[in-house]
Structures are given as structure tokens and as C-alpha cells.
């Protein structure tokens, strides 16, 4: 059974930084592409960043140049370094494999709140 535990969220002022972590279990982590998603109040969940098993990364235009996704395969953990945060980055952040086979799996998420 896939389990995803996100952490590292919090309250930060605009321009600040946070580093999110996501520990995954119940899958062969090293072969799976992983993504960070977010859902703001009243908005649909969106993919923010993704990283393939070989380390290739992609980002939503809204976070490009500010966020960096990385992974540590021995620790089965994926990270999201968020710099130059903006109030519009406020959301609950989730991680999960990007493989459609895991589309129903979501962790509890971690709240990020950016004050202006």
C-alpha cells in the first residue's frame, strides 16, 4: 500500500523560503517519476513540479526559476525547495508518483501560507 508523508510547510512572509519533504513507502521509489502538486482554496489541484527516475525535472510556468524539485532514492524521499515565495503560492502541497496507476493515492499534504 502506497503511503506518502509530506512535511515542511508553514507560514512565511513573501520573499521567504521553505523546503518541503515527502517520504514515500509501498513502492519501488527509484523507478517512479514523482510530482509535487498543490491546491489553493477554491482552485483545482495542479502539478507544480515533477522529476523522473533519471532526474529530469519540469516545472509549471508559475514557479519556474523559484522552485527546485529533487529526490533522494536511498531515502525514498522527494523534496521541493521553494524560494521567493509569493502570496499566490499559498496552498496545500502534496506529493505523489506521476504514474496514472497511482492517481487515487494522496497523502495528507502540508499547508504553505505566504503572507504579504
C-alpha positions in Angstrom: 0.0 0.0 0.0 1.4 3.4 -1.1 2.0 5.8 1.7 3.1 9.4 1.3 4.0 11.7 4.2 4.6 15.4 3.3 6.2 17.8 5.8 7.9 21.2 5.9 5.1 23.5 5.3 4.4 26.6 7.4 3.8 30.3 7.5 6.3 32.5 5.7 6.5 36.1 4.6 6.5 36.9 0.9 10.1 36.6 -0.4 10.9 33.8 2.0 11.8 30.2 1.5 10.6 26.8 2.6 11.7 23.2 1.9 9.1 20.5 1.6 9.9 16.8 2.1 7.9 13.8 1.1 8.7 10.3 2.3 7.2 7.5 0.2 6.8 3.9 1.0 5.0 0.9 -0.6 6.5 1.4 -4.0 9.8 0.9 -5.8 10.7 4.6 -5.4 13.7 4.7 -7.6 11.9 3.7 -10.8 9.0 6.1 -10.3 8.7 9.7 -11.5 7.4 11.9 -8.7 5.5 15.1 -8.6 4.6 17.9 -6.3 1.0 19.2 -6.6 -0.8 22.0 -4.9 -4.4 23.0 -4.3 -5.3 26.5 -3.3 -8.8 27.3 -1.8 -11.4 27.3 -4.5 -9.0 26.1 -7.2 -8.2 22.8 -8.8 -5.2 20.8 -7.8 -2.3 21.5 -10.1 1.1 19.9 -10.9 3.8 22.2 -9.7 7.0 20.2 -10.4 8.0 16.7 -11.5 11.1 14.7 -11.5 11.8 11.5 -13.5 13.6 8.5 -12.1 16.7 9.7 -14.1 16.5 13.2 -12.5 14.9 15.2 -15.4 12.8 18.0 -14.0 9.8 20.0 -15.3 8.0 23.0 -13.7 4.8 24.9 -14.0 5.4 28.3 -15.5 4.2 30.0 -12.3 7.1 28.5 -10.3 9.9 28.2 -12.8 13.1 29.8 -11.6 11.8 29.8 -8.0 11.1 26.2 -7.1 13.5 23.2 -7.3 12.5 19.6 -7.1 15.0 16.9 -6.1 15.0 13.4 -4.9 17.0 11.0 -2.7 16.4 7.5 -3.9 18.0 5.7 -1.0 15.8 7.6 1.4 12.7 7.3 -0.9 12.2 11.0 -0.4 11.4 13.8 -2.8 12.0 17.5 -1.9 10.7 20.8 -3.1 12.8 23.9 -2.4 10.7 27.0 -2.7 12.3 30.4 -2.9 11.0 33.9 -3.5 7.6 32.8 -2.2 4.5 34.8 -3.2 1.1 35.0 -1.6 -0.3 33.2 -4.6 1.8 30.2 -3.7 -0.4 29.7 -0.6 -1.9 26.2 -0.9 -1.8 22.7 0.4 1.1 20.9 -1.2 1.0 17.1 -2.0 3.5 14.7 -3.5 2.7 11.5 -5.4 4.0 9.4 -8.2 3.0 10.8 -11.6 2.2 7.4 -12.9 -1.5 7.2 -13.6 -1.7 3.9 -11.7 -1.4 6.0 -8.5 -4.0 8.6 -9.4 -6.2 7.8 -6.4 -3.4 8.0 -3.9 -2.9 11.2 -1.9 -1.1 12.0 1.3 -2.4 14.4 3.9 -0.5 17.3 2.3 1.3 20.1 4.0 0.0 23.6 4.3 2.0 26.5 2.9 0.9 30.0 3.7 2.6 33.1 2.3 1.8 36.4 3.9 2.1 39.7 2.0 
